[in-house]
């Protein structure tokens, strides 16, 4: 089963590191083209290859690891999904220009972290992403932890907990297997409408919560 990662920033690259560590093969892509990823794939070894966004998007399982502001532009130009699995690792936040008035907005409790929440009009993030990947079987996962800990699934004598949710049981089982193979302990939060909001940054009740299964 082939795996593609769209996005090679902090989330995508650390996801690739977690996969490479246990020999899971994947194609990783970014907006600048495969050549710009030469250093990363050299670091990670033969399991991870660089490709175009279109090549990564043709995999059986596609991880979306891009900024919220880029979602519509990137996903809107891709071919139909035809029942393939898409793993939504995004969160509805935008980075703030430190020189803009938003950086000191007293009404934004997240300004100190350099981000602001995106107003989704009462929807949760995976509901929005679902509209951008019609025909895909969507699973929410790999979004609730600090991305820098993804390269260290085993810690303190146990395994970091990763939450996931979705509406297709077979797709969830496949993603759960990948989570476990990467060294994490997978916890099913149920349907997208339930688990998605619970684990979504910045305001989900389980967002940022780091549990370890010992």
N, C-alpha and C positions, 0 to 999 in steps of 0.2 A: 504494500500500500504506500503510495507516494505522498510526500508531505511538502507543502510550500509555505514560505513565510513572506508575507508582504510587509515590508518595513524592516530596516536594519538599524534603527536607532537603539535607544537603551533597552526597550522591551524586546524587539526582534533579535538583536545581537545576543542578549542574555538567554533568550529562549533557545537560540541556536547553540549556545555554549552548553546549556543543560542537556540538549539532545546529543550533541557531539560527545559529551562525557560518557554516555552509555551506548554510543554507537548507533544512534537513530539517524538515518539519512534524511536530508532535507535540502531543498533549493531555497535560497534566501535572495530577496530582491530589494532594490530601493529605487528612488526616482532618478538617481544619477547614472544608473547602468552598472552592469556586472564588473566592469573594470575597476570601479571605485571600491569594490569589496574584496580586492585581491589580498589586502593585508589581513582581513578578518578570516577569510577561508584558509589562508596559510596558517594562521594561528590555530584554527579549529581542526585542521586535518581533513582526511578524505571523506568523512561522513557528510560534510556541508559543502555544497557547491553554490556558486553565484549564478543567477539567471536574471532574465527580464521579469518585470511584473506579470506580464502575460504568461510566461512559462511557469512562474510560481503559482499563478491562479488556476492553472490546468491540473494541479495535483488532486489526488483523491481527498486529501484533508488540507485545507488552506487556513493558515493562521493570519488574522488581520491585526497588525501591530503598528498602526500608523496613527498620527495625530488626528484628533477629532475634526479639526478644521479641514483636513485633507480627504476625509472619507468620501464625500460625494464626488470629488474630482477623480480620485483613484478608482473607486469601485464602479463608478458610472460608466467607465469606458471598457469594462471587461465583458467577455462573452457570457452566455447563459450558464447557469450553475448545474442544471440537470440532476438535482438530487445529491450533489457532492456535499461534503461536510465543510462548513465554515466555522471556525472558532473565533469568536469575538473577544479580543483582549483589550479593547479600547475603553476609555472612560470619557464622559462628556465634560471635559475641562479645556480651557484655553490658557496658554502661557501669556503672561502680562509683560509688556515692555516696561523695564524698570524705570525708564525715563518718562513714562506716561502718567497722567493723573490717576489711572486705575491702580497704580502701584501703591497709592496711599488712600484708597477708597475706604472710609470708615464703615461703610455698609457691606463690605466684602470680608468675611472672616478668614478667607483664604489668601488675602493679598500678601500677607507675610511670607507665604510659601511660593509666591510668584505665579499664582494661578487664579482663575475665576471659573465658577460653574457656568455651563451653558444652559440657557433656558430652553427646555424641550417641550414646553407647553403642556406639562402634566404627564408626558409619556416617559417611559424609562429607556435607557440608551439602546438596549438590544432590540426594542420594538422599532426604533429608528433604523438601526443597522439592518434589520430584517427586510425593510423596504428596499434597501440598496443592494441586496443579494437575492432577488426573487428566484425561487426554485431551489435554493440551498437548504440544507438541514443545519440550522444554526445552534451552536452551543456557546454559552458564555463561560469563559475560563481564563486563567492566567492574568487577571486584571486587578485583583484586590490587594496584592502584596507590593512592597517596594521592589521594583524590577531588579535591583542589584542583588537581591537574595536568591533569585531564581537559579543562579549558578551554584548554589549551595543547598540542595534539597535535604541533605542530612545534616542535622545540627543537634547538639546537646543530647546525643545518644538516641535521637529519634528522627522522624521524618516530618518536614514542614507540611502543614495541611493546605491543600488547594481546593477551593470551592468550584463547583461547576453546576450549570443548570441548562435545561433545554426541554423541548417538547417532543423530540424524537428519541425513543428509547434506544434504538440501535446506534444512533449517532452518539448518544451519551455514553454508551458502553464502550464504543471505540475510543472516545476521548479519555474516558476513565482509564482504559488500558494504557494509553500513552502517558498519562499523568503518573501512573504507578511505575511504568517502566523507567521513567525519568527520575524516579527516586522519591516522589512526593506521596503523601497520603491523601487520596481523593475523597471529598465529601459532597454528596449529591444534595443540592438545595431545592430540587424539584423543578417545576416548570419555569420557563423564562419569565413569566409575569410575576413569579414569586421570588425565585432565586436571583434574577437579574438585578432588581432594585436593592436587595439585601447586600450584595457584594460589590455594588458599583460605587466607585469613588465619584464625588467626594463625600456624600452624605449617607451612603448605605450603612446599616447597622453593623455589618461585618467588614466594611471597607477598611483596609489597613490593619486588620486584626491578624496577628501572627500566632497561630497555634502550632504546637509540635506534638505529634503522636509518638509516644514512647512505649 
